[in-house]
Amino acid sequence: MKSSDKDIYEKLSKTYTDEEIVEGFVFNAQLPEAEQKEAHAEFLKLRLERLKNRTPQQILSNKLMRMKILMQDYFKQTDYDAAFSFSKQLAQYLELTGKSKKAFAEDIGVHPTKLSRLLNDNENPNVELMYRLEKHSNGELPAFYWWRLHARKLEHLIKTDLEKRLAEGEKVKNVLPLRA
């Protein structure tokens, strides 16, 4: 950044937030094509430099943010996607933390066998586990996100498992006579 650019930035930052400066001054500038290419190249160089110099904590934080955003996008959809099942997302979370299953199970206070059953979709999670996952992620992935992942699967099963519905319906006696 040139010293004149720094002076301009310092003056603007007294009045505007960084976001306002970017929106109002950086992207709205009409530069000639050659200057646009030069500015873009400089931007890419700075971005690459910043990416290379991230700390392990920043890298983990970025990965968690990406996971959170993907979950948020999924929650906006109406269709169930098995890639966003609780077990798949827990496995992804475990992978991005870089922890072994044993160490992760210890971190969240569950038996390694239980963690294995959860990861293999052989056991349903409980609310207490959701709270532990929220705490483990330092609040980045709220408990209700984990619950919504699980609830989506349950909703899908209720809508699609007609065989189970019929089998369970056979066990009901004395259905209320609401229809004539």
C-alpha positions in Angstrom: 0.0 0.0 0.0 1.4 3.4 -0.9 1.8 6.0 1.8 -0.9 8.2 0.2 -3.3 5.2 0.3 -2.5 4.7 4.0 -3.3 8.3 4.7 -6.6 8.1 2.8 -7.4 4.9 4.7 -6.7 6.4 8.0 -8.9 9.4 7.3 -11.8 7.1 6.1 -11.5 4.7 9.0 -12.2 7.6 11.4 -15.7 7.9 9.8 -16.5 4.5 8.2 -16.1 0.8 9.1 -13.8 -1.4 7.1 -16.9 -2.9 5.4 -18.2 0.5 4.4 -14.9 1.5 3.0 -14.7 -1.7 0.9 -18.2 -1.4 -0.4 -18.2 2.3 -1.1 -14.7 2.9 -2.2 -12.8 -0.1 -3.4 -15.4 -1.9 -5.5 -17.2 1.1 -6.9 -14.0 2.6 -8.4 -14.0 2.6 -12.1 -10.4 1.7 -13.1 -9.1 1.3 -16.6 -8.7 -2.3 -17.7 -4.9 -2.4 -17.2 -5.2 -1.0 -13.7 -8.0 -3.5 -12.9 -5.7 -6.4 -13.9 -2.9 -4.9 -11.9 -5.1 -4.4 -8.8 -6.5 -8.0 -9.2 -3.0 -9.4 -9.4 -2.0 -7.5 -6.3 -5.1 -8.7 -4.5 -4.4 -12.3 -5.4 -0.8 -12.0 -4.3 -1.8 -10.5 -0.9 -4.5 -13.2 -0.4 -2.1 -16.0 -1.2 0.5 -14.5 1.2 -2.2 -14.3 4.0 -3.3 -17.9 3.3 0.3 -19.2 3.6 0.8 -17.4 6.9 -2.2 -18.6 8.7 -1.8 -20.2 12.1 -3.1 -23.7 12.8 -5.9 -22.1 14.9 -6.8 -19.8 12.0 -6.9 -22.8 9.6 -9.1 -24.8 12.0 -11.4 -21.8 12.5 -11.7 -21.4 8.8 -12.6 -25.0 8.4 -15.2 -24.8 11.1 -16.7 -21.7 9.5 -16.9 -23.5 6.2 -18.7 -26.4 7.9 -21.1 -24.1 9.6 -21.9 -22.3 6.3 -22.5 -25.6 4.5 -24.9 -26.6 7.3 -26.7 -23.3 7.1 -27.1 -23.8 3.4 -28.4 -27.3 3.9 -31.0 -26.1 6.4 -32.4 -23.8 3.8 -33.1 -26.7 1.5 -36.2 -28.9 1.9 -34.8 -32.2 0.7 -32.9 -34.6 2.9 -29.3 -35.2 1.9 -27.5 -38.2 3.5 -24.2 -36.4 3.2 -25.6 -34.1 5.9 -26.7 -36.8 8.3 -25.5 -36.4 11.9 -23.1 -39.3 11.6 -21.5 -38.0 8.4 -21.1 -34.5 9.7 -19.7 -35.8 13.0 -17.1 -37.8 11.0 -16.3 -34.7 9.0 -15.9 -32.7 12.2 -13.7 -35.4 13.7 -11.5 -35.3 10.5 -11.1 -31.5 10.5 -10.1 -31.4 14.1 -7.3 -33.9 13.3 -8.0 -35.9 16.5 -8.1 -39.7 16.8 -11.4 -41.3 17.7 -10.1 -42.2 21.1 -8.8 -38.7 21.9 -12.1 -37.1 20.6 -14.2 -39.5 22.6 -12.2 -38.5 25.7 -12.6 -34.8 24.8 -16.3 -35.0 24.7 -16.7 -37.5 27.6 -18.1 -40.5 25.7 -16.9 -44.1 25.5 -15.0 -44.8 22.3 -17.5 -47.6 21.5 -20.4 -45.1 21.7 -18.5 -42.7 19.4 -18.0 -45.5 17.0 -21.7 -46.4 17.0 -22.6 -42.8 16.4 -20.1 -42.5 13.5 -21.5 -45.7 11.9 -25.1 -44.5 12.4 -25.9 -47.4 14.7 -26.9 -45.2 17.6 -28.9 -42.0 17.8 -27.4 -39.0 19.5 -28.9 -37.4 22.6 -29.3 -33.7 23.5 -26.4 -33.9 26.0 -24.1 -34.9 23.2 -25.2 -31.9 21.2 -24.2 -29.6 24.0 -20.9 -31.3 24.3 -20.2 -30.8 20.5 -21.2 -27.2 20.8 -18.7 -26.7 23.7 -16.0 -28.7 21.9 -16.3 -26.4 18.9 -16.0 -23.4 21.2 -19.6 -22.4 20.2 -18.8 -22.3 16.5 -21.2 -25.2 15.8 -24.3 -24.6 18.0 -26.0 -27.6 19.6 -29.2 -26.9 17.7 -27.3 -27.3 14.4 -26.3 -30.8 15.4 -29.9 -31.5 16.5 -31.3 -30.2 13.2 -29.0 -32.6 11.3 -30.4 -35.5 13.3 -34.0 -34.2 13.1 -33.8 -34.0 9.3 -33.0 -37.7 9.1 -35.9 -38.6 11.4 -38.3 -36.5 9.4 -37.1 -38.2 6.2 -37.6 -41.6 7.8 -41.1 -40.7 9.0 -42.0 -39.5 5.5 -40.5 -42.4 3.6 -40.6 -45.6 5.7 -44.1 -46.8 4.7 -43.4 -50.4 5.6 -42.5 -49.4 9.2 -45.6 -47.2 9.4 -47.9 -50.0 8.3 -46.2 -52.5 10.7 -46.6 -50.0 13.6 -50.2 -49.2 12.6 -51.1 -52.9 12.9 -50.3 -52.7 16.7 -52.9 -49.9 17.3 -56.3 -50.9 18.7 -59.4 -48.8 18.8 -58.6 -46.1 16.3 -60.6 -42.9 17.0 -63.7 -42.9 14.9 -63.3 -39.4 13.4 -64.3 -40.1 9.8 -67.7 -41.5 8.7 
